[in-house]
Amino acid sequence: MPSLSKTEILEKINTGENFKFRRFGPSQDFDEELILLLNLLSEHYKRPDFGSVFYTIVKDLILNGYKANFKRVFFLENNLDINSPGDYELGVRMYKSFILAGKSKSYTEIAERKNFYVEIEISYNSDEITVIVVNNNRLTTNEMQKIKNSLLHAQNYNDIMEYYIERGDSSEGEGIGIALCVILLKGEGIPTQNFKISSNQLETRATVRIPIKKN
């Protein structure tokens, strides 16, 4: 899928057109496109300093979506039931070793064949920018509880390393990413209530609302 050029991005921003992407796994081309888009959007709102923080938050939410989908691919490939407590505990340990060995890159094609996607929608007006990141798999009860705990406890920290040392989960890394988003939003003076994660039978949705008025 061809990337948007700087001219195309600026045209969309100037006309108020939303951005929507569907991806199945990480790619350098999309990373570069996303950096350009978020930097140009930040500059449009007279906040060029916000671009790098904005990218870090959005990229982390997208990566969480990829990881959730890849985990499900792994469980299916190994005939494990992600909703079974016993299989889940075993599968997570196996999956962590799989990730550390750098083997997950092959899962982008499998995720595409299974239509396990991540959708990113970026909308904006004179008051705020809204980013919605959706992956079409639901969270397990255990995963949702981990996320709730991360959202709750991260509000008490101002430094991600401090959070990691005190609360880092040795089995999975999703909680660290969620905590990083909360801490970065706090650092920008954005209420943590503007960051929400929900899941139903069909999908998992992360929403971030950035109150940012153009001067």
N, C-alpha and C positions, 0 to 999 in steps of 0.2 A: 504494500500500500504506500503510494508516494506521500512524502512529507509535505506539509504546508510550507510555503516560502514566507519570508518576512513580509513581503508585500501582501500576500493573501491573508496572513494573520492580522495585519493592520487594517485591511479592508473590513474584515469581520468585526474587529473591535470597534471601529468607527461607525459601523451600522448597527452595533448592539446584537449581532448574531451570536448565538450560543455555539460552543465548541463541544463536539461529541466524538468519542473514539471508542473502538472496540479492539482489544488486544488479547492475545492468548499466552504471552510470555514476554520476558524482558528483551529489549533490543536497544542497541546504542543509538540507532536512528531516531527511535521514538523518544529516548531520553533527551537528545539534542533538540528535537522539535518541542518537547515540553518545556525545557529550559528557556528556549526562545519565546514561546508563548507566554509563560508566566512572567518573564522579565518585561516583555512589552506591555502586558496587562498592568503590571506594577507601575511602570513608567507612565502609563495612561492615567493612572490615579495619583500621579505625582508622589509615588512612594518607591523610587528605584532601589532603595535600601532593603525593601521587603522581598525582593525577588528570590534571593537565595533561601531565605526561611520558608517562603511560600513553596518553592520547589521541593525542599526537604520534606515538608508535611505531605504534599500531594504524592510525591514519589513513594514515601513510606506506605501510604494507604494503598497505592497500586501494588506495591510489592507484597503487602499482606494478602491482597486478593489473589495474586499469582500463587503465593505459598499455600493458601487454603485450597486452591484448585489442584496444585501439584500433589499436595498431601492426599487428596482424594484419588488422584490417579495412582499414587503409590499403593494405597490400600486396595484398590481394585486389582492392580497388577499382582498383588501378593495374596489375593483371596482373603482379605481381612475385612471385618465388619466395623466400620468407624463408629457405629452406634453401640457396639458391645464394649463394656468397660474393660474386659480382659484383652480383647483384640486391640482396643485403643491404646492401652498402656504399652503393649508389645510393639504395636505399629509405630508409635511415636519414637520409641528407642531406636527401632530399625531405620526410621525415616531420618532421624537426626544424623546417624552414621552415613546414610546415603547422601545427605546434603553436604556434610563435611568432606566427603570424598569427591565433591564437585560433579556428581552424576545427574543432577536435576536438569541440566541444560537440555537434555534429550526429551524432556517432558513437554516442551512447548508444542511440538508437533502432535504429541498424543493428546494434549489438552484441546488442540484445535480439532482433531478428529472426533473427540467426544463432545465438542462444542462447550467446553468449560472456559468461559470467557470472563474478562474484566472490562466493564464499561466505565468510561470517565466522561462526566458531563460538567462543563464549566459555564455558568451563567452569571450575569452581572447587570447592575443598574447603577443609579447615582448614589445608592446607599451602601450596597454590599456586593461582594463576590460570593457565589455559592458553588462549592465543589461537591459533587456526588460521585462516589466510587462504588460500583456494584459488581459482585461476582455471583454467578448463578448457581451457587450451592449454599445450603443452609448451614449454620453453625450447630455443632452438637451442644448439648447442655453443658458439658465440661468446658468447651471452648468459650461459650458465652459467659460462663462464670469467671473464667480467667480474665476476659476483657473487662467485665464489670469491676473486678478487683483492681485491675491496672488503672482504669479511669478514675476510680475512687482514690487510690493511694497516691497516684502521681500528682494530685493536686497539692500534696504536702511537700513537694520537692521543687527545687529550682535548678537542679543539676542532674543530668541523666546518669553520670557516673555514680553519683551518690545513690540514686535510685537502684542502679544495677547492683552495686555492692550490697545494699541492704535488702533488696527484694527480687533480685534477678532469679528467674525461673530456670532451673537447670535442665528441664526437659524440653521446653519449647521457647522460641524467641518472640512470639507475637506480642507478648505483654510489654517487652522493651520498646518495640516500635510505637505502640499505643501511648506509652508513657512519654516517649520523646515528643510526640505530637502535642500532648497536653502541656508539657514543659515549654515548648517553643511558643505555643499560643499564649501561655501565661507571660512569657518574656516580652511579647508584643502588646500586652495589655488587653488581650482578647478574652472574653469570658469563656471558661471551659464548658459552659452550658451550650456554647455554639458548636460543640463537637459531639456528634451522636453516632452510635452504631446500633443497628437493629438487624434482626434476622427473622425470616418466616420460612415456610416450607419450600419456597422457590428460590430465595436469594438472600444475600447478606449485603447490607447497605451502610456505608459510612458517609456522613454528611458534615461538612465544615462550612460555616458561614463567617465570612470576613467582613466586619463593618468597616468600610473604608470609603470615605467621601472624597470625590475629586474637588480640589481647591479651585 
